[in-house]
Amino acid sequence: MGKDGKSPGILIFAGTTEGRLLAEYAARALRNTDGGTEASGKGQPFRCYVSVATDYGKSILNELEGISVHTGRMDQGQMREFIEENQISLVIDATHPFAREVTENIQKACEEGKTRYVRCVRKPAAKETGGKNEAPGGRESIIYVKSVREAVEYLKKTEGNILIATGSKELSLYTSIPDYRERCYARVLSTRAAVEESTALGFEGKHLIAMQGPFSAEMNLALLHQTEAACFVTKQSGQAGGFEEKEEAAEKAGAVLVVIGRTEENGVSLAEAEEIIRRTAAGR
């Protein structure tokens, strides 16, 4: 029990497949609480909050009974205040592996409040190895770079169309590619903010694809054929982010896969994070 006799408070920062799965696990645990099952050895309820940045993220979680969803981005101070007000004893960070600033803010807020922090790390795809791969005939099939800026510099030296699947946040960097309005096709989330941001940069009509992933290899391949892309740009999104499906599609289409690598992180797996939720809810 927390202060004032409150049950344990768990806060999940979502925004990824892992975040959704953890929220679903917590909802199932809450349904089983009355019987004192896996989530609560003492049959005591626990409180679970899930923080998402957008209304779209909220819509995915709306059907989860017993889960309180907070919508909207929080800075470090707001995170600390939320943790204190709701007497959170455990924070699980399941934000996107490229959302480094968000993760840093969560870590600092937990440090200040002396709240337990757990980072749920996305499982890498089997083929996310790094380096440079070659296709038959000596053609480069996969190029690994460290940032979107580095990817753009590489793409400036290429010819042909480009399918961009790195999101809308850094889409402005691609506008420095010569003839980007004709060469580049951007695949972004199907949210108003993402679409408006992209069109303002000049990505519109058939050059803007608004869809929610992850995507199958067949869908990726269809888009590569539709856009006649010579290069396919993606982030090192891991197994949950559909990296292997992108690699397979690029190989079949004969397109170069340009991969933006991510920083190595320490943390726990999805299964380990679920176990931590179970133990915290049970007061152990």
PyRosetta script that sets phi, psi and omega in degrees:
from pyrosetta import init, pose_from_sequence

init()
pose = pose_from_sequence("MGKDGKSPGILIFAGTTEGRLLAEYAARALRNTDGGTEASGKGQPFRCYVSVATDYGKSILNELEGISVHTGRMDQGQMREFIEENQISLVIDATHPFAREVTENIQKACEEGKTRYVRCVRKPAAKETGGKNEAPGGRESIIYVKSVREAVEYLKKTEGNILIATGSKELSLYTSIPDYRERCYARVLSTRAAVEESTALGFEGKHLIAMQGPFSAEMNLALLHQTEAACFVTKQSGQAGGFEEKEEAAEKAGAVLVVIGRTEENGVSLAEAEEIIRRTAAGR")
pose.set_psi(1, 146.6)
pose.set_omega(1, 177.5)
pose.set_phi(2, -93.5)
pose.set_psi(2, -159.2)
pose.set_omega(2, 179.1)
pose.set_phi(3, -64.1)
pose.set_psi(3, 152.0)
pose.set_omega(3, 178.1)
pose.set_phi(4, 58.1)
pose.set_psi(4, 23.5)
pose.set_omega(4, 177.1)
pose.set_phi(5, 74.3)
pose.set_psi(5, 12.8)
pose.set_omega(5, -179.7)
pose.set_phi(6, -73.4)
pose.set_psi(6, 149.7)
pose.set_omega(6, 177.4)
pose.set_phi(7, -72.9)
pose.set_psi(7, 166.6)
pose.set_omega(7, -178.0)
pose.set_phi(8, -57.2)
pose.set_psi(8, 138.0)
pose.set_omega(8, 177.9)
pose.set_phi(9, -106.1)
pose.set_psi(9, 125.5)
pose.set_omega(9, -179.9)
pose.set_phi(10, -117.5)
pose.set_psi(10, 131.7)
pose.set_omega(10, 179.2)
pose.set_phi(11, -119.7)
pose.set_psi(11, 123.1)
pose.set_omega(11, 178.5)
pose.set_phi(12, -110.5)
pose.set_psi(12, 120.7)
pose.set_omega(12, 172.2)
pose.set_phi(13, -88.4)
pose.set_psi(13, 111.9)
pose.set_omega(13, -173.4)
pose.set_phi(14, -101.1)
pose.set_psi(14, -153.5)
pose.set_omega(14, -176.8)
pose.set_phi(15, 116.2)
pose.set_psi(15, 1.9)
pose.set_omega(15, -180.0)
pose.set_phi(16, -136.7)
pose.set_psi(16, 172.7)
pose.set_omega(16, 174.7)
pose.set_phi(17, -59.0)
pose.set_psi(17, -40.8)
pose.set_omega(17, -179.7)
pose.set_phi(18, -61.8)
pose.set_psi(18, -41.0)
pose.set_omega(18, 179.3)
pose.set_phi(19, -62.2)
pose.set_psi(19, -42.5)
pose.set_omega(19, 178.4)
pose.set_phi(20, -64.0)
pose.set_psi(20, -43.6)
pose.set_omega(20, -179.5)
pose.set_phi(21, -64.8)
pose.set_psi(21, -36.2)
pose.set_omega(21, 177.5)
pose.set_phi(22, -67.8)
pose.set_psi(22, -39.5)
pose.set_omega(22, 177.4)
pose.set_phi(23, -63.8)
pose.set_psi(23, -40.9)
pose.set_omega(23, 178.2)
pose.set_phi(24, -64.8)
pose.set_psi(24, -38.7)
pose.set_omega(24, 177.9)
pose.set_phi(25, -63.0)
pose.set_psi(25, -44.3)
pose.set_omega(25, 179.7)
pose.set_phi(26, -63.2)
pose.set_psi(26, -38.9)
pose.set_omega(26, 178.8)
pose.set_phi(27, -63.9)
pose.set_psi(27, -41.6)
pose.set_omega(27, 177.4)
pose.set_phi(28, -64.1)
pose.set_psi(28, -40.0)
pose.set_omega(28, 179.9)
pose.set_phi(29, -63.2)
pose.set_psi(29, -40.1)
pose.set_omega(29, 179.1)
pose.set_phi(30, -64.6)
pose.set_psi(30, -37.7)
pose.set_omega(30, 178.9)
pose.set_phi(31, -64.2)
pose.set_psi(31, -29.2)
pose.set_omega(31, -177.5)
pose.set_phi(32, -92.0)
pose.set_psi(32, -1.9)
pose.set_omega(32, -172.8)
pose.set_phi(33, -62.2)
pose.set_psi(33, -42.3)
pose.set_omega(33, -174.8)
pose.set_phi(34, -58.3)
pose.set_psi(34, -30.3)
pose.set_omega(34, 179.8)
pose.set_phi(35, -90.2)
pose.set_psi(35, 2.1)
pose.set_omega(35, 179.0)
pose.set_phi(36, 66.5)
pose.set_psi(36, 39.8)
pose.set_omega(36, -176.0)
pose.set_phi(37, -88.3)
pose.set_psi(37, -148.6)
pose.set_omega(37, -166.2)
pose.set_phi(38, -53.7)
pose.set_psi(38, -34.5)
pose.set_omega(38, -175.7)
pose.set_phi(39, -82.3)
pose.set_psi(39, -18.9)
pose.set_omega(39, -175.4)
pose.set_phi(40, -147.4)
pose.set_psi(40, 101.6)
pose.set_omega(40, -179.2)
pose.set_phi(41, -63.4)
pose.set_psi(41, -20.6)
pose.set_omega(41, -177.9)
pose.set_phi(42, -104.8)
pose.set_psi(42, 2.6)
pose.set_omega(42, -179.5)
pose.set_phi(43, 72.5)
pose.set_psi(43, 16.5)
pose.set_omega(43, -178.0)
pose.set_phi(44, -94.2)
pose.set_psi(44, 138.6)
pose.set_omega(44, 179.9)
pose.set_phi(45, -71.9)
pose.set_psi(45, 160.0)
pose.set_omega(45, 171.4)
pose.set_phi(46, -131.4)
pose.set_psi(46, 162.1)
pose.set_omega(46, -178.6)
pose.set_phi(47, -106.0)
pose.set_psi(47, 135.1)
pose.set_omega(47, -179.7)
pose.set_phi(48, -128.6)
pose.set_psi(48, 126.9)
pose.set_omega(48, 177.1)
pose.set_phi(49, -116.1)
pose.set_psi(49, 142.1)
pose.set_omega(49, 176.7)
pose.set_phi(50, -125.4)
pose.set_psi(50, 126.4)
pose.set_omega(50, -179.9)
pose.set_phi(51, -102.2)
pose.set_psi(51, 124.6)
pose.set_omega(51, 176.3)
pose.set_phi(52, -127.0)
pose.set_psi(52, 154.7)
pose.set_omega(52, -175.0)
pose.set_phi(53, -83.7)
pose.set_psi(53, -29.0)
pose.set_omega(53, -171.2)
pose.set_phi(54, -128.0)
pose.set_psi(54, 163.8)
pose.set_omega(54, 176.2)
pose.set_phi(55, -63.8)
pose.set_psi(55, -31.9)
pose.set_omega(55, 178.0)
pose.set_phi(56, -62.5)
pose.set_psi(56, -44.2)
pose.set_omega(56, 177.8)
pose.set_phi(57, -60.9)
pose.set_psi(57, -37.2)
pose.set_omega(57, 178.5)
pose.set_phi(58, -65.9)
pose.set_psi(58, -40.6)
pose.set_omega(58, -177.2)
pose.set_phi(59, -61.0)
pose.set_psi(59, -31.4)
pose.set_omega(59, 180.0)
pose.set_phi(60, -69.2)
pose.set_psi(60, -29.0)
pose.set_omega(60, -174.3)
pose.set_phi(61, -101.4)
pose.set_psi(61, -3.3)
pose.set_omega(61, -173.7)
pose.set_phi(62, -60.6)
pose.set_psi(62, -25.4)
pose.set_omega(62, -175.8)
pose.set_phi(63, -85.2)
pose.set_psi(63, -1.6)
pose.set_omega(63, -175.9)
pose.set_phi(64, -87.4)
pose.set_psi(64, 108.4)
pose.set_omega(64, -177.3)
pose.set_phi(65, -67.5)
pose.set_psi(65, 135.0)
pose.set_omega(65, 176.3)
pose.set_phi(66, 87.3)
pose.set_psi(66, -6.4)
pose.set_omega(66, -179.1)
pose.set_phi(67, -97.1)
pose.set_psi(67, 126.8)
pose.set_omega(67, 176.9)
pose.set_phi(68, -93.3)
pose.set_psi(68, 121.8)
pose.set_omega(68, -176.2)
pose.set_phi(69, -104.4)
pose.set_psi(69, 127.2)
pose.set_omega(69, 174.1)
pose.set_phi(70, -103.4)
pose.set_psi(70, 124.8)
pose.set_omega(70, -178.2)
pose.set_phi(71, -108.4)
pose.set_psi(71, 134.5)
pose.set_omega(71, 177.9)
pose.set_phi(72, 119.3)
pose.set_psi(72, 143.6)
pose.set_omega(72, 179.9)
pose.set_phi(73, -70.1)
pose.set_psi(73, 142.0)
pose.set_omega(73, 177.9)
pose.set_phi(74, -119.7)
pose.set_psi(74, 141.2)
pose.set_omega(74, 172.3)
pose.set_phi(75, -85.4)
pose.set_psi(75, -178.7)
pose.set_omega(75, -175.2)
pose.set_phi(76, -58.8)
pose.set_psi(76, -43.6)
pose.set_omega(76, -179.2)
pose.set_phi(77, -64.6)
pose.set_psi(77, -40.4)
pose.set_omega(77, 179.2)
pose.set_phi(78, -67.8)
pose.set_psi(78, -35.8)
pose.set_omega(78, 176.3)
pose.set_phi(79, -62.6)
pose.set_psi(79, -46.8)
pose.set_omega(79, -179.5)
pose.set_phi(80, -60.0)
pose.set_psi(80, -43.5)
pose.set_omega(80, 179.9)
pose.set_phi(81, -63.8)
pose.set_psi(81, -42.3)
pose.set_omega(81, 179.8)
pose.set_phi(82, -63.1)
pose.set_psi(82, -43.4)
pose.set_omega(82, -179.6)
pose.set_phi(83, -61.9)
pose.set_psi(83, -42.8)
pose.set_omega(83, -179.0)
pose.set_phi(84, -69.0)
pose.set_psi(84, -46.8)
pose.set_omega(84, -176.0)
pose.set_phi(85, -63.0)
pose.set_psi(85, -34.5)
pose.set_omega(85, -176.8)
pose.set_phi(86, -100.2)
pose.set_psi(86, 8.7)
pose.set_omega(86, 176.7)
pose.set_phi(87, 49.1)
pose.set_psi(87, 55.3)
pose.set_omega(87, 179.9)
pose.set_phi(88, -77.4)
pose.set_psi(88, 129.7)
pose.set_omega(88, 178.4)
pose.set_phi(89, -103.0)
pose.set_psi(89, -17.0)
pose.set_omega(89, -179.1)
pose.set_phi(90, -142.4)
pose.set_psi(90, 129.5)
pose.set_omega(90, 174.7)
pose.set_phi(91, -117.4)
pose.set_psi(91, 126.8)
pose.set_omega(91, 175.6)
pose.set_phi(92, -112.0)
pose.set_psi(92, 121.5)
pose.set_omega(92, -178.8)
pose.set_phi(93, -95.0)
pose.set_psi(93, 102.8)
pose.set_omega(93, 178.2)
pose.set_phi(94, -117.0)
pose.set_psi(94, 35.2)
pose.set_omega(94, 178.3)
pose.set_phi(95, -76.9)
pose.set_psi(95, 171.0)
pose.set_omega(95, -176.0)
pose.set_phi(96, -60.9)
pose.set_psi(96, 141.3)
pose.set_omega(96, -179.0)
pose.set_phi(97, -60.0)
pose.set_psi(97, -17.7)
pose.set_omega(97, 178.5)
pose.set_phi(98, -97.7)
pose.set_psi(98, -1.1)
pose.set_omega(98, 179.4)
pose.set_phi(99, -88.6)
pose.set_psi(99, 63.1)
pose.set_omega(99, -173.2)
pose.set_phi(100, -63.4)
pose.set_psi(100, -40.0)
pose.set_omega(100, -178.5)
pose.set_phi(101, -63.7)
pose.set_psi(101, -39.5)
pose.set_omega(101, 178.7)
pose.set_phi(102, -64.1)
pose.set_psi(102, -46.2)
pose.set_omega(102, 179.2)
pose.set_phi(103, -60.0)
pose.set_psi(103, -43.0)
pose.set_omega(103, 178.8)
pose.set_phi(104, -62.0)
pose.set_psi(104, -39.6)
pose.set_omega(104, 178.5)
pose.set_phi(105, -66.1)
pose.set_psi(105, -40.4)
pose.set_omega(105, 178.6)
pose.set_phi(106, -63.6)
pose.set_psi(106, -45.0)
pose.set_omega(106, -179.9)
pose.set_phi(107, -59.9)
pose.set_psi(107, -44.9)
pose.set_omega(107, -178.8)
pose.set_phi(108, -66.7)
pose.set_psi(108, -40.1)
pose.set_omega(108, 179.0)
pose.set_phi(109, -62.5)
pose.set_psi(109, -39.2)
pose.set_omega(109, 178.8)
pose.set_phi(110, -69.8)
pose.set_psi(110, -39.0)
pose.set_omega(110, 178.2)
pose.set_phi(111, -62.0)
pose.set_psi(111, -44.3)
pose.set_omega(111, -179.0)
pose.set_phi(112, -64.2)
pose.set_psi(112, -38.7)
pose.set_omega(112, -178.7)
pose.set_phi(113, -91.9)
pose.set_psi(113, 3.0)
pose.set_omega(113, -178.4)
pose.set_phi(114, 52.5)
pose.set_psi(114, 45.5)
pose.set_omega(114, 179.9)
pose.set_phi(115, -104.0)
pose.set_psi(115, 141.1)
pose.set_omega(115, -178.9)
pose.set_phi(116, -64.0)
pose.set_psi(116, 130.4)
pose.set_omega(116, -179.2)
pose.set_phi(117, -118.3)
pose.set_psi(117, 133.5)
pose.set_omega(117, 177.5)
pose.set_phi(118, -131.1)
pose.set_psi(118, 128.3)
pose.set_omega(118, 176.9)
pose.set_phi(119, -98.8)
pose.set_psi(119, 120.7)
pose.set_omega(119, 175.8)
pose.set_phi(120, -90.2)
pose.set_psi(120, 113.4)
pose.set_omega(120, -174.1)
pose.set_phi(121, -96.7)
pose.set_psi(121, 132.5)
pose.set_omega(121, -179.9)
pose.set_phi(122, -67.8)
pose.set_psi(122, 134.2)
pose.set_omega(122, 178.0)
pose.set_phi(123, -68.8)
pose.set_psi(123, 127.9)
pose.set_omega(123, 179.8)
pose.set_phi(124, -70.5)
pose.set_psi(124, 151.3)
pose.set_omega(124, 174.2)
pose.set_phi(125, -72.9)
pose.set_psi(125, 155.1)
pose.set_omega(125, -175.3)
pose.set_phi(126, -58.7)
pose.set_psi(126, -31.4)
pose.set_omega(126, -174.3)
pose.set_phi(127, -97.1)
pose.set_psi(127, 5.3)
pose.set_omega(127, 178.8)
pose.set_phi(128, -81.4)
pose.set_psi(128, 82.6)
pose.set_omega(128, -173.1)
pose.set_phi(129, -107.1)
pose.set_psi(129, -31.3)
pose.set_omega(129, -176.3)
pose.set_phi(130, 95.0)
pose.set_psi(130, 169.4)
pose.set_omega(130, -179.7)
pose.set_phi(131, 91.7)
pose.set_psi(131, -153.1)
pose.set_omega(131, -176.9)
pose.set_phi(132, -133.9)
pose.set_psi(132, 126.5)
pose.set_omega(132, -179.5)
pose.set_phi(133, -106.9)
pose.set_psi(133, 151.8)
pose.set_omega(133, 179.3)
pose.set_phi(134, -121.8)
pose.set_psi(134, 141.6)
pose.set_omega(134, 175.2)
pose.set_phi(135, -90.3)
pose.set_psi(135, 169.3)
pose.set_omega(135, 176.9)
pose.set_phi(136, -53.7)
pose.set_psi(136, 139.1)
pose.set_omega(136, -179.1)
pose.set_phi(137, 91.4)
pose.set_psi(137, 2.7)
pose.set_omega(137, 177.3)
pose.set_phi(138, 86.0)
pose.set_psi(138, 3.6)
pose.set_omega(138, 180.0)
pose.set_phi(139, -75.4)
pose.set_psi(139, 135.6)
pose.set_omega(139, 176.5)
pose.set_phi(140, -70.0)
pose.set_psi(140, 128.6)
pose.set_omega(140, -178.0)
pose.set_phi(141, -104.9)
pose.set_psi(141, -31.1)
pose.set_omega(141, 178.8)
pose.set_phi(142, -136.2)
pose.set_psi(142, 130.2)
pose.set_omega(142, 176.6)
pose.set_phi(143, -117.8)
pose.set_psi(143, 126.6)
pose.set_omega(143, 177.3)
pose.set_phi(144, -102.7)
pose.set_psi(144, 129.1)
pose.set_omega(144, 177.7)
pose.set_phi(145, -127.6)
pose.set_psi(145, 169.9)
pose.set_omega(145, -174.4)
pose.set_phi(146, -97.0)
pose.set_psi(146, -14.8)
pose.set_omega(146, -176.1)
pose.set_phi(147, -158.5)
pose.set_psi(147, 168.5)
pose.set_omega(147, 175.8)
pose.set_phi(148, -63.4)
pose.set_psi(148, -39.4)
pose.set_omega(148, 179.1)
pose.set_phi(149, -58.8)
pose.set_psi(149, -42.9)
pose.set_omega(149, 179.5)
pose.set_phi(150, -67.2)
pose.set_psi(150, -36.5)
pose.set_omega(150, 177.4)
pose.set_phi(151, -63.4)
pose.set_psi(151, -42.0)
pose.set_omega(151, 179.5)
pose.set_phi(152, -62.3)
pose.set_psi(152, -42.0)
pose.set_omega(152, 179.3)
pose.set_phi(153, -62.6)
pose.set_psi(153, -38.4)
pose.set_omega(153, 176.3)
pose.set_phi(154, -65.6)
pose.set_psi(154, -45.6)
pose.set_omega(154, -176.5)
pose.set_phi(155, -64.7)
pose.set_psi(155, -28.0)
pose.set_omega(155, 178.0)
pose.set_phi(156, -61.7)
pose.set_psi(156, -24.5)
pose.set_omega(156, -177.0)
pose.set_phi(157, -94.1)
pose.set_psi(157, 1.5)
pose.set_omega(157, -177.4)
pose.set_phi(158, -102.9)
pose.set_psi(158, 172.6)
pose.set_omega(158, 174.8)
pose.set_phi(159, -123.8)
pose.set_psi(159, 160.3)
pose.set_omega(159, 177.4)
pose.set_phi(160, 94.7)
pose.set_psi(160, 175.1)
pose.set_omega(160, -177.0)
pose.set_phi(161, -76.6)
pose.set_psi(161, 158.6)
pose.set_omega(161, -175.5)
pose.set_phi(162, -131.2)
pose.set_psi(162, 126.7)
pose.set_omega(162, 173.5)
pose.set_phi(163, -100.5)
pose.set_psi(163, 118.1)
pose.set_omega(163, -175.4)
pose.set_phi(164, -103.6)
pose.set_psi(164, 122.2)
pose.set_omega(164, 180.0)
pose.set_phi(165, -127.9)
pose.set_psi(165, 45.1)
pose.set_omega(165, -178.8)
pose.set_phi(166, -111.0)
pose.set_psi(166, 11.6)
pose.set_omega(166, 176.9)
pose.set_phi(167, 89.9)
pose.set_psi(167, 175.2)
pose.set_omega(167, -175.5)
pose.set_phi(168, -91.2)
pose.set_psi(168, -17.0)
pose.set_omega(168, -172.6)
pose.set_phi(169, -59.0)
pose.set_psi(169, -43.1)
pose.set_omega(169, -178.9)
pose.set_phi(170, -112.3)
pose.set_psi(170, 22.5)
pose.set_omega(170, -177.5)
pose.set_phi(171, -62.8)
pose.set_psi(171, -27.6)
pose.set_omega(171, -179.0)
pose.set_phi(172, -60.1)
pose.set_psi(172, -27.6)
pose.set_omega(172, -178.2)
pose.set_phi(173, -66.0)
pose.set_psi(173, -28.3)
pose.set_omega(173, -177.9)
pose.set_phi(174, -74.0)
pose.set_psi(174, -13.7)
pose.set_omega(174, -178.9)
pose.set_phi(175, -70.8)
pose.set_psi(175, -9.3)
pose.set_omega(175, 177.1)
pose.set_phi(176, -83.9)
pose.set_psi(176, -6.0)
pose.set_omega(176, 176.6)
pose.set_phi(177, -74.7)
pose.set_psi(177, 128.5)
pose.set_omega(177, 179.6)
pose.set_phi(178, -54.0)
pose.set_psi(178, 134.4)
pose.set_omega(178, 179.0)
pose.set_phi(179, 58.3)
pose.set_psi(179, 34.8)
pose.set_omega(179, -175.7)
pose.set_phi(180, -60.8)
pose.set_psi(180, -31.6)
pose.set_omega(180, -179.1)
pose.set_phi(181, -63.5)
pose.set_psi(181, -29.4)
pose.set_omega(181, 178.9)
pose.set_phi(182, -93.1)
pose.set_psi(182, -34.7)
pose.set_omega(182, -173.2)
pose.set_phi(183, -87.6)
pose.set_psi(183, -32.4)
pose.set_omega(183, -168.3)
pose.set_phi(184, -99.2)
pose.set_psi(184, 138.4)
pose.set_omega(184, 174.9)
pose.set_phi(185, -123.7)
pose.set_psi(185, 125.8)
pose.set_omega(185, -176.7)
pose.set_phi(186, -107.3)
pose.set_psi(186, 129.2)
pose.set_omega(186, 174.0)
pose.set_phi(187, -106.1)
pose.set_psi(187, 116.0)
pose.set_omega(187, -175.9)
pose.set_phi(188, -128.0)
pose.set_psi(188, 172.8)
pose.set_omega(188, 176.8)
pose.set_phi(189, -64.8)
pose.set_psi(189, 152.3)
pose.set_omega(189, -178.7)
pose.set_phi(190, -87.6)
pose.set_psi(190, 52.5)
pose.set_omega(190, 175.9)
pose.set_phi(191, -111.2)
pose.set_psi(191, 154.6)
pose.set_omega(191, -179.0)
pose.set_phi(192, -59.9)
pose.set_psi(192, -43.1)
pose.set_omega(192, -177.8)
pose.set_phi(193, -60.2)
pose.set_psi(193, -45.6)
pose.set_omega(193, -177.8)
pose.set_phi(194, -66.1)
pose.set_psi(194, -41.6)
pose.set_omega(194, -179.4)
pose.set_phi(195, -67.8)
pose.set_psi(195, -45.1)
pose.set_omega(195, -179.7)
pose.set_phi(196, -64.1)
pose.set_psi(196, -40.5)
pose.set_omega(196, 178.8)
pose.set_phi(197, -63.1)
pose.set_psi(197, -40.3)
pose.set_omega(197, -177.9)
pose.set_phi(198, -71.4)
pose.set_psi(198, -43.8)
pose.set_omega(198, -179.8)
pose.set_phi(199, -66.0)
pose.set_psi(199, -33.4)
pose.set_omega(199, 178.6)
pose.set_phi(200, -63.5)
pose.set_psi(200, -25.3)
pose.set_omega(200, 179.5)
pose.set_phi(201, -87.7)
pose.set_psi(201, -6.7)
pose.set_omega(201, 179.4)
pose.set_phi(202, 105.2)
pose.set_psi(202, 4.6)
pose.set_omega(202, 176.5)
pose.set_phi(203, -91.7)
pose.set_psi(203, 106.0)
pose.set_omega(203, -176.9)
pose.set_phi(204, -151.1)
pose.set_psi(204, 174.4)
pose.set_omega(204, -177.4)
pose.set_phi(205, 60.2)
pose.set_psi(205, -137.3)
pose.set_omega(205, -178.3)
pose.set_phi(206, -70.9)
pose.set_psi(206, -8.7)
pose.set_omega(206, 179.9)
pose.set_phi(207, -87.4)
pose.set_psi(207, 0.9)
pose.set_omega(207, 177.4)
pose.set_phi(208, -125.9)
pose.set_psi(208, 121.7)
pose.set_omega(208, -179.4)
pose.set_phi(209, -118.9)
pose.set_psi(209, 112.1)
pose.set_omega(209, -178.0)
pose.set_phi(210, -104.3)
pose.set_psi(210, 107.1)
pose.set_omega(210, -176.4)
pose.set_phi(211, -148.5)
pose.set_psi(211, 155.1)
pose.set_omega(211, 176.9)
pose.set_phi(212, -100.7)
pose.set_psi(212, 126.9)
pose.set_omega(212, 178.5)
pose.set_phi(213, -96.6)
pose.set_psi(213, -165.5)
pose.set_omega(213, -1.1)
pose.set_phi(214, -72.3)
pose.set_psi(214, 161.6)
pose.set_omega(214, -173.0)
pose.set_phi(215, -111.8)
pose.set_psi(215, 153.2)
pose.set_omega(215, 176.1)
pose.set_phi(216, -74.3)
pose.set_psi(216, 164.2)
pose.set_omega(216, 176.8)
pose.set_phi(217, -61.6)
pose.set_psi(217, -35.7)
pose.set_omega(217, -179.7)
pose.set_phi(218, -65.2)
pose.set_psi(218, -41.3)
pose.set_omega(218, 178.7)
pose.set_phi(219, -66.9)
pose.set_psi(219, -43.6)
pose.set_omega(219, 177.1)
pose.set_phi(220, -59.9)
pose.set_psi(220, -43.4)
pose.set_omega(220, -179.2)
pose.set_phi(221, -64.2)
pose.set_psi(221, -41.1)
pose.set_omega(221, 179.5)
pose.set_phi(222, -61.8)
pose.set_psi(222, -41.2)
pose.set_omega(222, 179.8)
pose.set_phi(223, -69.3)
pose.set_psi(223, -36.8)
pose.set_omega(223, 177.1)
pose.set_phi(224, -64.0)
pose.set_psi(224, -39.8)
pose.set_omega(224, 177.6)
pose.set_phi(225, -69.1)
pose.set_psi(225, -43.3)
pose.set_omega(225, -178.2)
pose.set_phi(226, -61.2)
pose.set_psi(226, -40.8)
pose.set_omega(226, -178.2)
pose.set_phi(227, -89.0)
pose.set_psi(227, -6.8)
pose.set_omega(227, -177.4)
pose.set_phi(228, 53.3)
pose.set_psi(228, 45.3)
pose.set_omega(228, -174.5)
pose.set_phi(229, -77.8)
pose.set_psi(229, 134.1)
pose.set_omega(229, 173.9)
pose.set_phi(230, -91.5)
pose.set_psi(230, -22.5)
pose.set_omega(230, 179.0)
pose.set_phi(231, -132.4)
pose.set_psi(231, 143.0)
pose.set_omega(231, -180.0)
pose.set_phi(232, -125.8)
pose.set_psi(232, 114.6)
pose.set_omega(232, -175.3)
pose.set_phi(233, -101.3)
pose.set_psi(233, 128.5)
pose.set_omega(233, -179.4)
pose.set_phi(234, -144.2)
pose.set_psi(234, 163.7)
pose.set_omega(234, 172.1)
pose.set_phi(235, -93.5)
pose.set_psi(235, 158.9)
pose.set_omega(235, 179.4)
pose.set_phi(236, -73.1)
pose.set_psi(236, 80.3)
pose.set_omega(236, -165.1)
pose.set_phi(237, -86.3)
pose.set_psi(237, -5.3)
pose.set_omega(237, 178.0)
pose.set_phi(238, 76.8)
pose.set_psi(238, -177.7)
pose.set_omega(238, -176.4)
pose.set_phi(239, -63.3)
pose.set_psi(239, -44.3)
pose.set_omega(239, -178.5)
pose.set_phi(240, -68.4)
pose.set_psi(240, -24.5)
pose.set_omega(240, -179.5)
pose.set_phi(241, -88.3)
pose.set_psi(241, 4.6)
pose.set_omega(241, 174.9)
pose.set_phi(242, 76.2)
pose.set_psi(242, 32.6)
pose.set_omega(242, -177.3)
pose.set_phi(243, -64.4)
pose.set_psi(243, -43.4)
pose.set_omega(243, -177.4)
pose.set_phi(244, -63.3)
pose.set_psi(244, -35.2)
pose.set_omega(244, 177.8)
pose.set_phi(245, -66.9)
pose.set_psi(245, -35.4)
pose.set_omega(245, 177.2)
pose.set_phi(246, -69.4)
pose.set_psi(246, -42.3)
pose.set_omega(246, -179.8)
pose.set_phi(247, -63.4)
pose.set_psi(247, -41.9)
pose.set_omega(247, -179.8)
pose.set_phi(248, -64.2)
pose.set_psi(248, -43.8)
pose.set_omega(248, -178.7)
pose.set_phi(249, -65.2)
pose.set_psi(249, -43.4)
pose.set_omega(249, 179.9)
pose.set_phi(250, -62.0)
pose.set_psi(250, -40.6)
pose.set_omega(250, 179.4)
pose.set_phi(251, -63.1)
pose.set_psi(251, -44.3)
pose.set_omega(251, -178.8)
pose.set_phi(252, -68.0)
pose.set_psi(252, -33.5)
pose.set_omega(252, -178.3)
pose.set_phi(253, -83.7)
pose.set_psi(253, -11.2)
pose.set_omega(253, -177.1)
pose.set_phi(254, 73.7)
pose.set_psi(254, 24.9)
pose.set_omega(254, 179.6)
pose.set_phi(255, -97.4)
pose.set_psi(255, 149.5)
pose.set_omega(255, 175.4)
pose.set_phi(256, -79.0)
pose.set_psi(256, 127.7)
pose.set_omega(256, 177.3)
pose.set_phi(257, -92.0)
pose.set_psi(257, 115.5)
pose.set_omega(257, 179.0)
pose.set_phi(258, -99.0)
pose.set_psi(258, 113.5)
pose.set_omega(258, -171.6)
pose.set_phi(259, -109.4)
pose.set_psi(259, 123.6)
pose.set_omega(259, 177.2)
pose.set_phi(260, -92.0)
pose.set_psi(260, 113.8)
pose.set_omega(260, -174.8)
pose.set_phi(261, -72.7)
pose.set_psi(261, 161.9)
pose.set_omega(261, 178.0)
pose.set_phi(262, -118.8)
pose.set_psi(262, 157.8)
pose.set_omega(262, -179.6)
pose.set_phi(263, -71.8)
pose.set_psi(263, 139.2)
pose.set_omega(263, 177.3)
pose.set_phi(264, -61.9)
pose.set_psi(264, 136.6)
pose.set_omega(264, -179.2)
pose.set_phi(265, -127.1)
pose.set_psi(265, 147.9)
pose.set_omega(265, 171.5)
pose.set_phi(266, -96.8)
pose.set_psi(266, 141.6)
pose.set_omega(266, -179.9)
pose.set_phi(267, 174.7)
pose.set_psi(267, -164.3)
pose.set_omega(267, -178.1)
pose.set_phi(268, -115.7)
pose.set_psi(268, 161.6)
pose.set_omega(268, 177.9)
pose.set_phi(269, -79.6)
pose.set_psi(269, 171.4)
pose.set_omega(269, 176.9)
pose.set_phi(270, -58.3)
pose.set_psi(270, -45.4)
pose.set_omega(270, -179.3)
pose.set_phi(271, -63.2)
pose.set_psi(271, -39.1)
pose.set_omega(271, 178.7)
pose.set_phi(272, -67.8)
pose.set_psi(272, -36.9)
pose.set_omega(272, 177.9)
pose.set_phi(273, -65.2)
pose.set_psi(273, -38.8)
pose.set_omega(273, 177.0)
pose.set_phi(274, -63.2)
pose.set_psi(274, -40.5)
pose.set_omega(274, 178.5)
pose.set_phi(275, -64.3)
pose.set_psi(275, -37.9)
pose.set_omega(275, 178.5)
pose.set_phi(276, -64.0)
pose.set_psi(276, -41.3)
pose.set_omega(276, 176.6)
pose.set_phi(277, -60.5)
pose.set_psi(277, -46.6)
pose.set_omega(277, -179.2)
pose.set_phi(278, -58.4)
pose.set_psi(278, -46.3)
pose.set_omega(278, -177.3)
pose.set_phi(279, -69.5)
pose.set_psi(279, -38.7)
pose.set_omega(279, 178.6)
pose.set_phi(280, -64.8)
pose.set_psi(280, -43.6)
pose.set_omega(280, 179.8)
pose.set_phi(281, -63.8)
pose.set_psi(281, -30.1)
pose.set_omega(281, -178.9)
pose.set_phi(282, -86.6)
pose.set_psi(282, -0.2)
pose.set_omega(282, 178.4)
pose.set_phi(283, 76.9)
pose.set_psi(283, 27.2)
pose.set_omega(283, -177.7)
pose.set_phi(284, -117.7)
pose.dump_pdb("model.pdb")
